Amino acid sequence: MTGAPASAAGGTGRPAPGGKLGAAAVNQASLWNIANILTMVRLVLVPAFVVLLLQDGGYDPAWRAWAWAAFAVAMITDIFDGHLARAYNLVTDFGKIADPIADKAIMAAGLICLSALGDLPWWVTGVILFRELGITLMRFWVIRHGVIPASRGGKMKTLAQGTAVGMYVLALTGPLATLRFWVMAVAVVLTVVTGLDYVRQAVVLRRRGLAAERALKAPPRTGTEPGR
């Protein structure tokens, strides 16, 4: 990640006397800012969540309630760290790398543990993790042509996944257990649909990028056509 632009940081971006940029123009957000600290907290919560969920064989309602609390805190920090980074120019290279890793890690940990405990079919975990990993790799594949922005459907998918996994972490019974099944079903559908839409956007973006590159490399026309 790069630091805040000079204009955003209060600088002009023009060289100061002596040919050097002023301090404000090159100022970058500190690594130890509130957004990055929240991301670090989320990373630390991943192993804590796993330990809590698997205590006493993974079926103790009390321990699973504590695991749910850790998962909920991780989801909440995910909402706030990105907002704070954008709102207060706290964007850093560490944050750009660590934030998506923390997001994928807590979700993957929850899905894998739930499947290992027999609470969630492995195919559900496989579909979600395959989609998340595939879309992440695809973003890197087309990044030289442009950035694929997060869609509204993608945000709904994240909310549905987080809600569904959280409900499965809790030892729910009766109607609530049935409800969590349908919430997970919605999450899986959104996962697949938004994944296919991101693939479509990536293909279009890459085609446009390659077309633009070919246009730049094409030799300019000179002279006039014969017979004119």
CORVEN-V486256 format. One record per residue. N is the residue number from 1. OMEGA is omega in whole degrees, -180 to 180 (* if undefined). Layout:
n=N omega=OMEGA
n=N omega=OMEGA
//
This chain:
n=1 omega=177
n=2 omega=179
n=3 omega=180
n=4 omega=177
n=5 omega=-177
n=6 omega=-178
n=7 omega=180
n=8 omega=-178
n=9 omega=178
n=10 omega=179
n=11 omega=180
n=12 omega=-178
n=13 omega=-180
n=14 omega=-180
n=15 omega=175
n=16 omega=178
n=17 omega=-179
n=18 omega=175
n=19 omega=-179
n=20 omega=177
n=21 omega=177
n=22 omega=-177
n=23 omega=-179
n=24 omega=-176
n=25 omega=-177
n=26 omega=-178
n=27 omega=177
n=28 omega=179
n=29 omega=179
n=30 omega=176
n=31 omega=-177
n=32 omega=175
n=33 omega=-173
n=34 omega=-180
n=35 omega=179
n=36 omega=178
n=37 omega=177
n=38 omega=177
n=39 omega=178
n=40 omega=178
n=41 omega=180
n=42 omega=177
n=43 omega=179
n=44 omega=-178
n=45 omega=-179
n=46 omega=178
n=47 omega=178
n=48 omega=178
n=49 omega=-180
n=50 omega=-180
n=51 omega=-179
n=52 omega=-177
n=53 omega=-175
n=54 omega=178
n=55 omega=178
n=56 omega=178
n=57 omega=176
n=58 omega=-176
n=59 omega=179
n=60 omega=-177
n=61 omega=-178
n=62 omega=179
n=63 omega=179
n=64 omega=175
n=65 omega=176
n=66 omega=177
n=67 omega=177
n=68 omega=179
n=69 omega=178
n=70 omega=179
n=71 omega=-180
n=72 omega=178
n=73 omega=179
n=74 omega=179
n=75 omega=180
n=76 omega=179
n=77 omega=177
n=78 omega=179
n=79 omega=-171
n=80 omega=-174
n=81 omega=178
n=82 omega=179
n=83 omega=-179
n=84 omega=-179
n=85 omega=-179
n=86 omega=-175
n=87 omega=-174
n=88 omega=178
n=89 omega=-180
n=90 omega=-178
n=91 omega=179
n=92 omega=176
n=93 omega=179
n=94 omega=-178
n=95 omega=-179
n=96 omega=-180
n=97 omega=-173
n=98 omega=-176
n=99 omega=179
n=100 omega=177
n=101 omega=179
n=102 omega=179
n=103 omega=-177
n=104 omega=-176
n=105 omega=-177
n=106 omega=179
n=107 omega=179
n=108 omega=180
n=109 omega=180
n=110 omega=-178
n=111 omega=-178
n=112 omega=180
n=113 omega=-180
n=114 omega=178
n=115 omega=179
n=116 omega=179
n=117 omega=180
n=118 omega=-179
n=119 omega=-175
n=120 omega=179
n=121 omega=-179
n=122 omega=-179
n=123 omega=177
n=124 omega=177
n=125 omega=-180
n=126 omega=-180
n=127 omega=-177
n=128 omega=-178
n=129 omega=177
n=130 omega=179
n=131 omega=-176
n=132 omega=179
n=133 omega=-179
n=134 omega=-180
n=135 omega=178
n=136 omega=179
n=137 omega=-180
n=138 omega=177
n=139 omega=177
n=140 omega=-179
n=141 omega=-176
n=142 omega=-171
n=143 omega=179
n=144 omega=178
n=145 omega=-179
n=146 omega=-178
n=147 omega=175
n=148 omega=-177
n=149 omega=176
n=150 omega=-178
n=151 omega=176
n=152 omega=178
n=153 omega=178
n=154 omega=178
n=155 omega=177
n=156 omega=178
n=157 omega=-180
n=158 omega=179
n=159 omega=-179
n=160 omega=178
n=161 omega=-179
n=162 omega=179
n=163 omega=-178
n=164 omega=180
n=165 omega=178
n=166 omega=179
n=167 omega=178
n=168 omega=178
n=169 omega=178
n=170 omega=179
n=171 omega=-177
n=172 omega=178
n=173 omega=176
n=174 omega=-177
n=175 omega=-180
n=176 omega=177
n=177 omega=176
n=178 omega=-180
n=179 omega=-178
n=180 omega=177
n=181 omega=-178
n=182 omega=175
n=183 omega=177
n=184 omega=178
n=185 omega=177
n=186 omega=180
n=187 omega=180
n=188 omega=179
n=189 omega=179
n=190 omega=179
n=191 omega=-178
n=192 omega=-176
n=193 omega=-180
n=194 omega=177
n=195 omega=178
n=196 omega=179
n=197 omega=177
n=198 omega=177
n=199 omega=178
n=200 omega=179
n=201 omega=-179
n=202 omega=180
n=203 omega=179
n=204 omega=-179
n=205 omega=-180
n=206 omega=179
n=207 omega=179
n=208 omega=180
n=209 omega=179
n=210 omega=178
n=211 omega=179
n=212 omega=178
n=213 omega=178
n=214 omega=179
n=215 omega=180
n=216 omega=-178
n=217 omega=-177
n=218 omega=180
n=219 omega=180
n=220 omega=177
n=221 omega=179
n=222 omega=177
n=223 omega=-178
n=224 omega=179
n=225 omega=180
n=226 omega=177
n=227 omega=177
n=228 omega=*
//
